[in-house]
């Protein structure tokens, strides 16, 4: 079969119907336009493939217990707590959408916040110390400072308690606490004032001493936690190395 000669500016292409099928000769537009058309068709085909390989939404109907599927994200259904988003082409779960109660949402926020705070403490711990010995040395220094303060407050408290005991002994010679019909003379004003001031001093030193003891306990626990966490972080770092 004879084919007509191509017009100027046209190129010949073969279209095959199968691996062994004879070629059918035809004429088409110039090569630049052919390539442009092929690229456009390729882009459209890729877009169509992406649309076809979309997402499928899966959930369990709370009333029937049946598993439901949809190509569209369903509106929130009462009783549905989770929706699985699947890759349509593979069936693999891409993500999970969870519907939380206000209490669960608050708990999740608190958990995220605590995790972020812990990461910040971990960074600070590794940046501040090079070894456990450094942590222990700083612990001993700070605990020693608190012990010295506790000793001073304890001595002041002891002095005020001793003074209070002496004042009470003196007040035993007077009508104190005041009782009707007592033959004892009333307590002098200066002794009563000294008694009141000493009571307040004892109460103040007791409170300050309790605060220092509490601070010492809290500091000891914090350093123990830091040492434990430092060991964990260094152990993790060595394993990662």
C-alpha positions in Angstrom: 0.0 0.0 0.0 1.4 3.4 -1.0 1.3 6.3 1.5 1.2 9.8 0.4 4.2 12.0 1.1 3.9 14.1 4.2 3.3 17.8 3.9 6.1 20.2 4.8 6.5 20.6 8.5 4.7 17.3 9.4 6.3 14.2 10.9 5.3 10.6 10.6 4.3 8.5 13.6 3.3 4.8 13.9 0.4 3.6 16.0 0.4 0.0 17.0 -2.6 -2.1 18.0 -0.5 -4.9 19.7 2.9 -6.2 20.1 2.9 -8.0 16.7 0.4 -5.7 14.9 1.5 -4.0 11.8 2.2 -0.3 12.0 -0.4 2.1 10.7 1.2 5.1 9.2 -0.4 8.5 9.8 0.6 12.1 9.7 0.4 14.6 12.6 1.3 18.1 13.6 4.9 19.3 14.0 7.0 17.6 16.7 6.9 20.5 19.2 3.2 20.4 19.3 3.2 16.6 19.6 5.5 16.8 22.7 3.4 19.6 24.2 0.2 17.5 23.7 1.9 14.4 25.2 3.0 16.3 28.3 -0.5 17.7 28.8 -2.1 14.3 28.5 0.5 12.9 31.0 -0.3 15.6 33.5 -4.0 15.0 33.2 -3.4 11.3 33.7 -1.3 11.9 36.8 -4.0 14.1 38.3 -6.7 11.5 37.5 -4.6 8.9 39.2 -4.1 11.1 42.3 -7.9 11.7 42.5 -8.5 8.0 42.1 -6.0 7.1 44.9 -7.9 9.3 47.4 -9.0 8.8 51.0 -11.6 6.5 52.4 -13.1 7.2 55.8 -14.0 4.3 58.1 -15.9 4.3 61.4 -18.1 1.9 63.5 -21.8 2.7 63.7 -22.5 3.0 67.4 -26.1 1.7 67.0 -25.5 -1.3 64.7 -21.9 -2.1 65.4 -21.3 -2.2 61.6 -18.2 -0.8 60.0 -19.1 2.0 57.6 -17.0 3.5 54.7 -17.3 6.7 52.8 -15.3 8.8 50.3 -16.4 11.9 52.1 -15.6 12.9 55.7 -18.9 12.2 57.6 -20.4 14.9 59.8 -19.9 14.1 63.5 -22.1 11.2 64.4 -23.2 11.0 68.0 -21.4 8.1 69.7 -18.6 7.8 67.1 -15.3 8.4 68.9 -12.8 7.6 66.1 -12.7 7.8 62.3 -9.9 6.1 60.4 -8.6 7.8 57.3 -7.4 5.1 54.8 -5.4 5.3 51.7 -7.8 4.1 49.0 -5.2 2.4 46.9 -3.5 0.5 49.7 -6.0 0.4 52.5 -3.3 1.6 54.9 -4.4 3.9 57.8 -3.0 7.4 57.2 -4.3 9.1 60.3 -7.0 8.7 62.9 -9.5 11.5 63.8 -10.6 11.3 67.4 -13.6 13.0 69.0 -12.8 13.7 72.6 -15.0 14.8 75.5 -14.1 18.1 77.2 -12.4 16.2 80.0 -10.4 14.1 77.6 -9.4 17.2 75.6 -8.2 18.9 78.8 -6.2 15.8 79.8 -4.6 15.6 76.4 -3.6 19.3 76.6 -2.1 18.7 80.0 -0.2 15.7 78.8 1.2 17.6 75.8 2.2 20.5 78.1 3.9 18.1 80.6 5.8 16.4 77.8 7.0 19.8 76.4 8.0 20.9 79.9 9.9 17.6 80.4 11.8 18.1 77.1 12.7 21.5 78.2 14.0 20.2 81.6 15.9 17.5 79.8 17.7 20.0 77.5 18.5 22.2 80.5 19.8 19.2 82.5 22.2 18.1 79.7 23.3 21.6 79.1 24.0 22.4 82.8 25.8 19.3 83.9 28.5 17.1 82.4 28.4 14.4 85.0 26.5 13.0 88.0 29.3 14.1 90.2 28.6 17.8 89.3 25.0 17.3 90.2 25.9 15.7 93.5 28.4 18.5 94.3 25.9 21.2 93.7 23.3 19.3 95.7 25.6 19.0 98.7 26.4 22.7 98.5 22.8 23.8 98.5 21.7 21.3 101.1 24.6 22.5 103.3 23.4 26.1 103.0 19.9 25.1 104.0 21.3 23.0 106.9 23.2 26.1 108.2 20.0 28.2 108.0 18.0 25.5 109.8 20.6 25.4 112.5 20.4 29.1 113.0 16.6 29.1 113.1 16.6 26.2 115.4 18.8 28.0 117.9 16.6 31.1 117.7 13.5 29.0 118.3 15.1 27.3 121.2 16.0 30.6 122.8 12.5 32.0 122.4 11.0 28.8 123.8 13.2 28.9 126.8 12.3 32.6 127.3 8.6 31.7 127.0 9.0 29.0 129.7 10.6 31.6 132.0 7.8 34.1 131.4 5.1 31.5 132.1 6.9 30.7 135.3 6.8 34.4 136.3 3.2 34.7 135.3 2.3 31.9 137.6 2.7 34.4 140.5 0.0 36.6 139.1 -3.7 36.3 138.2 -3.0 35.0 134.7 -5.1 33.8 133.0 -7.4 36.2 134.7 -9.9 34.4 137.1 -12.7 36.0 139.1 -12.1 36.0 142.8 -8.4 35.2 142.6 -6.3 36.5 145.5 -3.2 36.9 143.2 -2.3 40.3 141.9 -2.8 41.2 138.2 0.1 40.6 135.9 2.3 43.6 135.1 1.7 45.2 131.6 5.3 44.9 130.6 5.3 41.2 131.5 2.1 40.6 129.5 3.6 42.4 126.5 6.8 40.4 126.7 4.7 37.2 126.9 2.8 38.2 123.7 5.9 39.2 121.8 7.6 35.9 122.8 4.6 33.9 121.7 4.7 35.5 118.3 8.4 35.0 117.9 8.1 31.3 118.8 5.3 30.9 116.2 7.3 32.8 113.6 10.5 30.8 114.1 8.5 27.5 114.0 7.0 28.5 110.7 10.3 29.6 109.2 11.9 26.4 110.4 9.1 24.3 108.9 9.5 26.1 105.6 13.3 25.5 105.6 12.8 21.8 106.4 10.2 21.5 103.6 12.5 23.3 101.1 15.3 20.9 102.1 13.1 17.9 101.5 11.9 19.3 98.2 15.4 20.1 97.0 16.7 16.6 98.0 13.8 15.0 96.0 14.5 17.2 93.0 18.2 16.5 92.9 17.4 12.8 93.3 15.0 13.0 90.3 17.6 15.0 88.3 20.3 12.4 89.0 18.0 9.6 87.9 16.9 11.4 84.8 20.5 12.3 83.9 21.4 8.7 84.1 18.5 7.8 81.8 19.3 10.5 79.3 23.0 9.6 79.2 22.1 5.9 78.8 19.8 6.7 75.9 22.5 8.9 74.3 25.0 6.0 74.6 22.6 3.5 73.1 21.9 5.9 70.2 25.6 6.3 69.6 
